[in-house]
Amino acid sequence: MKYTRDDKVMSDGELTRLGAWPLRVVLIVGLLAALLAVGCGEPINGPSNDDNGPPVSDQPVRKMPDLVKAGDEFEITVTFTSPADGFHAIGLTEIAPANWSVTLDVAWNNPEATLARSPEPEKAEYIWEGPYPFGQEFTVVYKVKVPADAEPGTYTFGGSLRYYIEPHPAPFYEKEITEDITVTVSS
């Protein structure tokens, strides 16, 4: 069989003398790239009982009032439960309607969050380091201020919970926060 290298035709014997180590290097680099892509790529939708992730013991759930008035401040509570031992690098992101503002504090959570921040006025982010055991219950509280000039109508909230299950490296999981997703501003 003949192979080409730099426009030179090589026989099996010449290829053997070249050695197999360049091929091994290429294979190892390819394998590392594939592993990094799995760990750093797009989040997988999971875990659920239908995929290969660990089973979920509790979906993250948001609770808030159904009806508020322009200018009101109200509390939102999000609850979730650790789906497995080794639950760590947990991040909760909540997004209020545009031009609404959130107030947050690590101490309002049980267990207390490692970090709470609001990179944008309507965005709340909490982080817990972990690891936490299976069944650890989490309660997250933050406050939302409705603009004084908010028009009557229904407004939508969004959010997600991201985390890893040890051992590391592992893919991260992302769950959408469910239940109360809208609030109505009355006239």
Residue pairs with C-beta under 8 A, 6 or more apart in sequence:
1 11
1 12
2 9
2 10
2 11
3 9
3 10
3 11
3 12
3 15
4 10
5 18
10 18
35 169
38 171
39 169
39 170
39 171
43 162
43 171
43 172
43 173
43 174
44 51
44 53
44 171
44 172
44 173
44 174
45 51
45 174
46 52
46 53
46 173
46 174
46 175
47 53
47 54
47 55
47 56
47 83
47 165
47 173
47 175
48 55
48 56
49 55
49 56
53 165
53 171
53 173
54 83
54 84
54 165
55 83
55 84
56 83
56 175
57 81
57 82
57 83
57 134
57 135
58 79
58 80
58 81
58 83
59 80
59 175
59 178
60 78
60 79
60 80
60 92
60 159
60 160
60 161
60 175
60 176
60 177
60 178
61 78
61 79
61 80
61 177
61 178
61 179
62 76
62 77
62 78
62 94
62 157
62 159
62 177
62 178
62 179
62 180
62 181
63 76
63 77
63 78
63 79
63 179
63 180
64 74
64 75
64 76
64 77
64 144
64 157
64 180
64 183
65 74
65 183
66 180
66 183
66 184
67 183
67 184
67 186
68 74
68 146
68 183
68 184
68 185
68 186
69 146
69 185
69 186
70 146
70 147
70 148
70 149
70 150
70 151
70 152
70 185
71 146
71 147
71 148
71 150
72 145
72 146
73 103
73 143
73 144
73 145
73 146
74 143
74 144
74 146
74 183
75 141
75 142
75 143
75 144
76 94
76 141
76 142
76 143
76 144
76 157
76 180
77 139
77 140
77 141
78 92
78 94
78 139
78 140
78 159
78 177
79 137
79 138
79 139
79 140
80 137
80 138
80 161
80 175
81 135
81 136
81 137
81 138
82 132
82 133
82 134
82 135
82 136
82 137
82 138
83 134
83 165
84 134
84 165
85 131
85 133
85 134
85 166
86 130
86 131
86 164
86 165
86 166
86 167
87 130
87 131
87 132
87 133
87 134
87 136
87 163
87 164
87 165
88 128
88 129
88 130
88 131
88 132
88 163
88 164
88 165
88 166
89 127
89 129
89 130
89 162
89 163
89 164
89 172
90 127
90 128
90 129
90 130
90 132
90 138
90 161
90 162
90 163
91 125
91 126
91 127
91 161
91 162
91 163
92 124
92 125
92 126
92 127
92 140
92 159
92 160
92 161
92 162
92 177
93 123
93 124
93 125
93 159
93 160
93 162
94 102
94 123
94 124
94 125
94 142
94 157
94 158
94 159
94 177
95 122
95 123
95 124
95 157
95 158
95 159
96 102
96 122
96 123
96 124
96 144
96 157
97 122
97 155
97 156
97 157
98 122
99 121
99 122
99 147
99 150
100 121
100 122
100 144
100 145
100 146
100 147
100 150
100 155
101 121
101 122
101 144
101 145
102 118
102 121
102 122
102 123
102 124
102 142
102 143
102 144
102 145
103 118
103 142
103 143
103 144
103 145
104 116
104 117
104 118
104 124
104 126
104 142
104 143
105 116
106 112
106 113
106 114
106 115
106 116
106 126
108 140
108 141
108 142
109 116
109 126
109 138
109 139
109 140
109 141
110 137
110 138
110 139
111 128
111 132
111 136
111 138
113 126
113 127
113 128
113 140
114 127
114 128
114 129
115 125
115 126
115 127
116 124
116 125
116 126
116 127
117 125
118 124
118 125
119 125
124 142
126 140
128 138
130 163
131 166
146 185
150 185
151 185
152 184
152 185
152 186
152 187
153 184
153 185
154 182
154 183
154 184
154 185
155 182
155 183
155 184
155 185
156 181
156 182
157 180
157 181
157 182
157 183
158 177
158 181
159 176
159 177
160 174
160 175
160 176
160 177
161 174
161 175
161 177
162 172
162 173
162 174
163 172
163 173
164 170
164 171
164 172
164 173
165 173
